[in-house]
Amino acid sequence: MQGQSQQQAYDRGITIFSPDGRLYQVEYAREAVKRGTASIGIRAEDGVVLAVDKRIRSPLMERSSVEKIHKADDHVGIASAGHVADARQLIDFARRRAQVNQLRYEEPIDVESLTKEITDHIQQYTQVGGARPFGVALIIGGINKHGEPRLFETDPSGTPYEWKALAVGADRGDIREYLEEHYHEDIDLDGAVGLALRSLGSVNESGLRPEGVGLATVDVETEQFRMLTDEEVEEYLVDLDLLASEDDDPDEADETDDEE
């Protein structure tokens, strides 16, 4: 009984390490990320692509209210997986830091610098009693001041990782295997869009619908974040033979109401 009570103490306190050096609340936050629908980031030679699975749970829900891709600055986009409310707080923080940098230095914030400011903020919530970690992972993609595409992931522990291509959320392992098999260094932006959609399609056997997919790009030439329209997404899905038939019912998301 005494051992169980000690285990519960490590389990409940975010500031208490277990004897084997683990923070259980951070690990639980990672599990919350896995319950969110998938988000994908791919770095191409001439830009970055963000793609998300934004399945709608009911035809009565307004599609515009399901936000998984966000514009942080003109040259930076962010995709999320996990608790939507936590993601919104971090994205608001990222937008403020981007504006502060613009006002202070009169130049856009570097993608890596923005990522590290976000992860520093996340890490503080693993040290403060009376708080909990953010139950969300972010994919941050954009163009740096040297005109180079960069792609980063934030973890609930507050650790930043840089990637060539990655997935977070549900089916992360299967999607990553697909990316590892099909990604190549010299892929262009259009090819990266196709790869992102094929990766989502590899874990959606019934196909994809334009309204159930979010796509955004930031290209090197314009250094501008751009969301693709449903019509553009549908064109890609038709070309890739990934468009779900009208007879198929869309898959129901298995997340709780505050997770996407």
GULONU-491240 format. One record per residue (C-alpha): residue number from 0; residue in one letter; x, y, z. Coordinates in nm, 4 decimals. Layout:
! GULONU-491240
REC  seq  type        xx        yy        zz
REC  NUM     A         X         Y         Z
...
END
This chain:
! GULONU-491240
REC  seq  type        xx        yy        zz
REC    0     M    0.0000    0.0000    0.0000
REC    1     Q    0.2806    0.2370    0.0819
REC    2     G    0.4375    0.1797   -0.2607
REC    3     Q    0.1065    0.2591   -0.4321
REC    4     S    0.0652    0.5855   -0.2416
REC    5     Q    0.4183    0.6903   -0.3363
REC    6     Q    0.3441    0.6104   -0.6998
REC    7     Q    0.0327    0.8296   -0.6848
REC    8     A    0.2376    1.1176   -0.5476
REC    9     Y    0.4746    1.1019   -0.8455
REC   10     D    0.1736    1.0651   -1.0713
REC   11     R   -0.0064    1.3770   -0.9468
REC   12     G    0.2773    1.6226   -0.8940
REC   13     I    0.4134    1.7873   -1.2085
REC   14     T    0.7193    1.9142   -1.0198
REC   15     I    0.8135    1.5744   -0.8693
REC   16     F    1.0432    1.3342   -1.0492
REC   17     S    0.9804    0.9631   -1.0025
REC   18     P    1.2744    0.7522   -0.8798
REC   19     D    1.3540    0.6564   -1.2394
REC   20     G    1.3625    1.0218   -1.3501
REC   21     R    1.0211    1.0504   -1.5157
REC   22     L    0.7605    1.3272   -1.5058
REC   23     Y    0.4376    1.1351   -1.5416
REC   24     Q    0.2203    1.4386   -1.6146
REC   25     V    0.4380    1.5229   -1.9167
REC   26     E    0.3975    1.1681   -2.0416
REC   27     Y    0.0210    1.1939   -1.9972
REC   28     A    0.0278    1.5173   -2.1986
REC   29     R    0.1974    1.3273   -2.4802
REC   30     E   -0.0874    1.0757   -2.4671
REC   31     A   -0.3342    1.3625   -2.5084
REC   32     V   -0.1481    1.4606   -2.8267
REC   33     K   -0.1875    1.1070   -2.9627
REC   34     R   -0.5656    1.1366   -2.9221
REC   35     G   -0.5794    1.4328   -3.1579
REC   36     T   -0.6307    1.3915   -3.5323
REC   37     A   -0.3158    1.3811   -3.7428
REC   38     S   -0.1123    1.6832   -3.8511
REC   39     I    0.1741    1.6626   -4.1006
REC   40     G    0.4621    1.8933   -4.1887
REC   41     I    0.6958    1.8536   -4.4877
REC   42     R    0.9976    2.0671   -4.5775
REC   43     A    1.0581    2.1039   -4.9502
REC   44     E    1.3376    2.2743   -5.1421
REC   45     D    1.1187    2.5762   -5.2099
REC   46     G    0.8931    2.5936   -4.9042
REC   47     V    0.7052    2.4041   -4.6352
REC   48     V    0.3679    2.2283   -4.6366
REC   49     L    0.1307    2.1813   -4.3422
REC   50     A   -0.1539    1.9316   -4.3745
REC   51     V   -0.4138    1.8292   -4.1161
REC   52     D   -0.6987    1.5855   -4.0793
REC   53     K   -0.9914    1.7959   -3.9539
REC   54     R   -1.2739    1.5461   -3.9498
REC   55     I   -1.6111    1.6975   -3.8677
REC   56     R   -1.8033    1.5090   -3.5990
REC   57     S   -2.1478    1.6282   -3.7093
REC   58     P   -2.3027    1.7897   -4.0192
REC   59     L   -2.4463    2.0502   -3.7810
REC   60     M   -2.1004    2.1772   -3.6865
REC   61     E   -1.9689    2.4890   -3.8601
REC   62     R   -1.6597    2.3802   -4.0523
REC   63     S   -1.4872    2.7153   -4.0013
REC   64     S   -1.4837    2.6568   -3.6254
REC   65     V   -1.2491    2.3571   -3.6611
REC   66     E   -0.9073    2.5223   -3.6687
REC   67     K   -0.5940    2.3107   -3.6806
REC   68     I   -0.3753    2.5296   -3.9040
REC   69     H   -0.2977    2.8857   -3.8014
REC   70     K   -0.1038    3.1806   -3.9369
REC   71     A    0.1476    3.2953   -3.6756
REC   72     D    0.3109    3.5591   -3.8972
REC   73     D    0.3252    3.6320   -4.2690
REC   74     H    0.6081    3.3802   -4.3103
REC   75     V    0.5163    3.1225   -4.0432
REC   76     G    0.2333    2.8708   -4.0139
REC   77     I    0.1484    2.6376   -3.7253
REC   78     A   -0.0418    2.3072   -3.7230
REC   79     S   -0.1550    2.1437   -3.3992
REC   80     A   -0.2600    1.8085   -3.2547
REC   81     G   -0.4047    1.7580   -2.9067
REC   82     H   -0.6144    1.9882   -2.6891
REC   83     V   -0.7514    2.2710   -2.9030
REC   84     A   -0.7716    2.5172   -2.6134
REC   85     D   -0.4057    2.4596   -2.5260
REC   86     A   -0.3077    2.5066   -2.8903
REC   87     R   -0.4981    2.8344   -2.9058
REC   88     Q   -0.3097    2.9704   -2.6054
REC   89     L    0.0279    2.8796   -2.7530
REC   90     I   -0.0581    3.0216   -3.0943
REC   91     D   -0.1708    3.3494   -2.9374
REC   92     F    0.1622    3.3540   -2.7506
REC   93     A    0.3490    3.2905   -3.0781
REC   94     R    0.1662    3.5740   -3.2532
REC   95     R    0.2501    3.8160   -2.9728
REC   96     R    0.6182    3.7192   -2.9818
REC   97     A    0.6242    3.7655   -3.3581
REC   98     Q    0.4745    4.1148   -3.3257
REC   99     V    0.7104    4.2113   -3.0427
REC  100     N    1.0071    4.1084   -3.2569
REC  101     Q    0.8752    4.3104   -3.5522
REC  102     L    0.8261    4.6216   -3.3394
REC  103     R    1.1545    4.5874   -3.1527
REC  104     Y    1.3890    4.4928   -3.4372
REC  105     E    1.1846    4.5937   -3.7442
REC  106     E    1.2256    4.2520   -3.9024
REC  107     P    1.0272    3.9261   -3.9065
REC  108     I    1.1076    3.6807   -3.6309
REC  109     D    1.3302    3.3853   -3.7210
REC  110     V    1.1421    3.0538   -3.7333
REC  111     E    1.3892    2.8819   -3.5012
REC  112     S    1.3841    3.1716   -3.2542
REC  113     L    1.0039    3.1674   -3.2455
REC  114     T    1.0024    2.7923   -3.1873
REC  115     K    1.2439    2.8205   -2.8968
REC  116     E    1.0433    3.1014   -2.7373
REC  117     I    0.7335    2.8806   -2.7544
REC  118     T    0.9137    2.5786   -2.6097
REC  119     D    1.0652    2.7922   -2.3312
REC  120     H    0.7099    2.8960   -2.2444
REC  121     I    0.5922    2.5332   -2.2529
REC  122     Q    0.8813    2.4178   -2.0362
REC  123     Q    0.7884    2.6605   -1.7577
REC  124     Y    0.4654    2.4648   -1.7111
REC  125     T    0.6652    2.1513   -1.6264
REC  126     Q    0.8293    2.3240   -1.3273
REC  127     V    0.5521    2.5270   -1.1643
REC  128     G    0.3300    2.3751   -0.8975
REC  129     G   -0.0437    2.4242   -0.9411
REC  130     A   -0.0205    2.4138   -1.3216
REC  131     R   -0.0247    2.1362   -1.5783
REC  132     P    0.1679    2.0831   -1.9033
REC  133     F    0.0198    2.1861   -2.2365
REC  134     G   -0.1501    1.8812   -2.3887
REC  135     V   -0.0656    1.9743   -2.7457
REC  136     A    0.2128    1.9375   -2.9994
REC  137     L    0.2755    2.2022   -3.2649
REC  138     I    0.4331    2.1814   -3.6079
REC  139     I    0.5926    2.5173   -3.6895
REC  140     G    0.6956    2.5800   -4.0499
REC  141     G    0.8184    2.8884   -4.2271
REC  142     I    1.0939    3.0701   -4.4137
REC  143     N    1.3888    3.2182   -4.2243
REC  144     K    1.5663    3.5474   -4.2992
REC  145     H    1.8104    3.3695   -4.5317
REC  146     G    1.5246    3.2427   -4.7473
REC  147     E    1.5518    2.8860   -4.6215
REC  148     P    1.2498    2.6686   -4.5304
REC  149     R    1.2537    2.5389   -4.1710
REC  150     L    1.0268    2.2897   -3.9959
REC  151     F    1.0056    2.2319   -3.6199
REC  152     E    0.8034    2.0321   -3.3679
REC  153     T    0.7258    2.1313   -3.0091
REC  154     D    0.6807    1.8651   -2.7430
REC  155     P    0.4778    1.8911   -2.4168
REC  156     S    0.8093    1.8704   -2.2305
REC  157     G    0.9230    2.1966   -2.3925
REC  158     T    1.1774    2.0363   -2.6267
REC  159     P    1.2106    2.1651   -2.9858
REC  160     Y    1.2970    1.9263   -3.2702
REC  161     E    1.3775    2.0130   -3.6301
REC  162     W    1.2498    1.7820   -3.9031
REC  163     K    1.2529    1.7301   -4.2775
REC  164     A    0.9074    1.5715   -4.2522
REC  165     L    0.6984    1.4674   -3.9530
REC  166     A    0.3561    1.3775   -3.8214
REC  167     V    0.1931    1.4324   -3.4832
REC  168     G   -0.1358    1.3097   -3.3430
REC  169     A   -0.3260    0.9921   -3.4247
REC  170     D   -0.1569    0.7342   -3.6521
REC  171     R    0.1733    0.9163   -3.6091
REC  172     G    0.3785    0.5974   -3.6372
REC  173     D    0.2115    0.4760   -3.9577
REC  174     I    0.2327    0.8172   -4.1234
REC  175     R    0.5968    0.8588   -4.0256
REC  176     E    0.6803    0.5209   -4.1796
REC  177     Y    0.5126    0.6332   -4.5020
REC  178     L    0.7070    0.9612   -4.5002
REC  179     E    1.0363    0.7843   -4.4322
REC  180     E    0.9744    0.5601   -4.7314
REC  181     H    0.8656    0.8266   -4.9799
REC  182     Y    1.0333    1.1530   -4.8738
REC  183     H    1.3418    1.2692   -5.0648
REC  184     E    1.5633    1.5726   -5.0121
REC  185     D    1.4984    1.7412   -5.3486
REC  186     I    1.1174    1.7341   -5.3325
REC  187     D    0.9494    2.0540   -5.4512
REC  188     L    0.6506    2.2284   -5.2927
REC  189     D    0.3943    2.0755   -5.5263
REC  190     G    0.5395    1.7302   -5.4659
REC  191     A    0.5345    1.7921   -5.0908
REC  192     V    0.1623    1.8760   -5.1058
REC  193     G    0.0996    1.5480   -5.2865
REC  194     L    0.3132    1.3550   -5.0380
REC  195     A    0.1266    1.5095   -4.7427
REC  196     L   -0.2097    1.4088   -4.8905
REC  197     R   -0.0922    1.0577   -4.9764
REC  198     S    0.0373    1.0235   -4.6196
REC  199     L   -0.3056    1.1172   -4.4819
REC  200     G   -0.4692    0.8864   -4.7341
REC  201     S   -0.2501    0.5951   -4.6221
REC  202     V   -0.4359    0.5887   -4.2878
REC  203     N   -0.7816    0.6735   -4.4303
REC  204     E   -0.8862    0.3747   -4.6359
REC  205     S   -1.2167    0.5278   -4.7465
REC  206     G   -1.0432    0.8276   -4.9015
REC  207     L   -1.0320    1.1987   -4.8178
REC  208     R   -1.2809    1.4791   -4.8572
REC  209     P   -1.1778    1.8411   -4.9296
REC  210     E   -1.3755    1.9688   -4.6315
REC  211     G   -1.2005    1.7179   -4.4044
REC  212     V   -0.8475    1.8226   -4.4970
REC  213     G   -0.6596    2.1422   -4.4185
REC  214     L   -0.3621    2.2431   -4.6338
REC  215     A   -0.1306    2.5428   -4.6114
REC  216     T    0.2011    2.6361   -4.7683
REC  217     V    0.4765    2.8908   -4.7122
REC  218     D    0.6934    2.9228   -5.0233
REC  219     V    1.0439    3.0628   -5.0544
REC  220     E    0.9607    3.2987   -5.3420
REC  221     T    0.6866    3.5013   -5.1686
REC  222     E    0.7610    3.4049   -4.8057
REC  223     Q    0.3854    3.4208   -4.7484
REC  224     F    0.1615    3.1809   -4.5580
REC  225     R   -0.1293    3.0626   -4.7747
REC  226     M   -0.4255    2.8360   -4.7026
REC  227     L   -0.5408    2.6265   -4.9951
REC  228     T   -0.9100    2.6443   -5.0822
REC  229     D   -1.1421    2.3425   -5.0867
REC  230     E   -1.1402    2.3598   -5.4672
REC  231     E   -0.7597    2.3426   -5.4793
REC  232     V   -0.7548    2.0548   -5.2297
REC  233     E   -1.0167    1.8683   -5.4328
REC  234     E   -0.8060    1.9046   -5.7485
REC  235     Y   -0.5112    1.7449   -5.5708
REC  236     L   -0.7298    1.4651   -5.4322
REC  237     V   -0.8727    1.3886   -5.7781
REC  238     D   -0.5255    1.3877   -5.9371
REC  239     L   -0.3943    1.1561   -5.6657
REC  240     D   -0.7040    0.9329   -5.6750
REC  241     L   -0.7658    0.9960   -5.3050
REC  242     L   -1.1102    1.1563   -5.3249
REC  243     A   -1.3706    0.9716   -5.1188
REC  244     S   -1.6857    0.8706   -5.3022
REC  245     E   -2.0116    1.0432   -5.2155
REC  246     D   -2.1539    0.7120   -5.0916
REC  247     D   -1.8920    0.6791   -4.8174
REC  248     D   -1.9775    0.8202   -4.4791
REC  249     P   -1.7000    1.0333   -4.3344
REC  250     D   -1.5084    0.8678   -4.0532
REC  251     E   -1.6162    0.9779   -3.7109
REC  252     A   -1.3376    1.1235   -3.5011
REC  253     D   -1.2704    0.9314   -3.1822
REC  254     E   -1.1422    1.2304   -2.9884
REC  255     T   -1.3249    1.4058   -2.7088
REC  256     D   -1.4857    1.7417   -2.7836
REC  257     D   -1.1810    1.9454   -2.6804
REC  258     E   -0.9256    1.7469   -2.8798
REC  259     E   -0.8461    1.7748   -3.2480
END
